Amino acid sequence: MINTTYRNYYTSSNMGFKSRPLANVELKKPDGTLVKAYFSELNPQKLEDRQTLAIIKKRWKEYNNILCGILLAGEAGKIYAIETAGEKPLEDRLLTLTNISVGGGLYLEVEHLLSSPDSRFSKENSNPNRIEGGGTVMMAMLTKLTSQMGLNAILLNSYEVESESASPFYEKLNMTRLREREIAGCFYSFKGKDKDKFIRKIESEYKLGEINSKYIEEVKDSLL
């Protein structure tokens, strides 16, 4: 259940967006400082969320193709975000975006996964205030969602455009690499007990809140 004190800035009359918080999480700065954040759902059918995603598309322009895929696929599935807490506009707080669908009622498929360029470590971006862990926490929360929905596996697409930087990330999470895609990239997955093992590992490093059971039933009704 969402802590209303923790999340009360969403009731402010100054807020122009309505992203839907699903769980409290915590990220980290490079020095280990904890950062309050949320695992949230965005709805591309809502004007405010479409406007926010349009702004992100301009800001993260080097990833336009992936963002277009998230927007298009989100019409038939779900779009989730990791966003930091605070009173800034949502577009200033989004760290990670993804869209998911359910395949054959058996597995959750992560079709795209993208983190803000400002949150990625590089020689050009060694900012000590950089917020880390958005991608890792997103994968952990999606894996929790997979288990709570009663699905056997979580499957992730790694496209060629992402492969240079993304594949080592998935391998660092100890995801199992599956067959090569016919077009580009490959698949990674967690299934069975590996899902629980991964969740426990990330919970030892970051705070992962619980997703409300009522939401689980809602998402099962819409996707299964």
ZIPEVEN-V434871 format. One record per backbone hydrogen bond with DSSP energy under -1.0 kcal/mol. CO is the residue of the C=O (numbers start at 1). NH is the residue of the N-H. If there is no record, write none. Layout:
CO_NH / CO_NH
This chain:
3_7 / 7_10 / 8_11 / 9_12 / 12_15 / 20_41 / 23_39 / 24_209 / 25_37 / 27_35 / 28_132 / 29_32 / 33_29 / 35_27 / 36_85 / 37_25 / 38_83 / 39_22 / 39_23 / 40_81 / 41_20 / 43_46 / 46_50 / 47_51 / 48_52 / 49_53 / 50_54 / 51_55 / 52_56 / 53_57 / 54_58 / 55_59 / 56_60 / 60_63 / 61_64 / 63_67 / 64_68 / 65_69 / 66_70 / 67_71 / 68_72 / 69_73 / 70_74 / 72_75 / 73_76 / 73_77 / 78_100 / 79_42 / 80_98 / 81_40 / 82_95 / 82_96 / 83_38 / 89_92 / 90_93 / 90_94 / 93_84 / 95_116 / 96_82 / 97_114 / 98_80 / 99_111 / 100_78 / 101_109 / 103_106 / 103_107 / 106_152 / 107_103 / 108_155 / 109_101 / 110_157 / 112_99 / 114_97 / 116_119 / 125_122 / 127_130 / 132_28 / 133_137 / 134_138 / 135_139 / 136_140 / 137_141 / 138_142 / 139_143 / 140_144 / 141_145 / 142_146 / 143_147 / 144_148 / 145_149 / 146_151 / 147_150 / 152_192 / 153_108 / 154_190 / 155_110 / 156_188 / 158_186 / 159_162 / 159_163 / 162_166 / 163_167 / 166_170 / 167_171 / 168_172 / 169_173 / 170_175 / 171_174 / 176_189 / 179_187 / 185_181 / 186_158 / 187_178 / 188_156 / 189_176 / 190_154 / 191_194 / 192_195 / 193_197 / 194_198 / 195_199 / 196_200 / 197_201 / 198_202 / 199_203 / 202_205 / 202_206 / 207_26 / 212_216 / 213_217 / 214_218 / 215_219 / 216_220 / 217_221 / 218_222 / 219_223 / 220_224
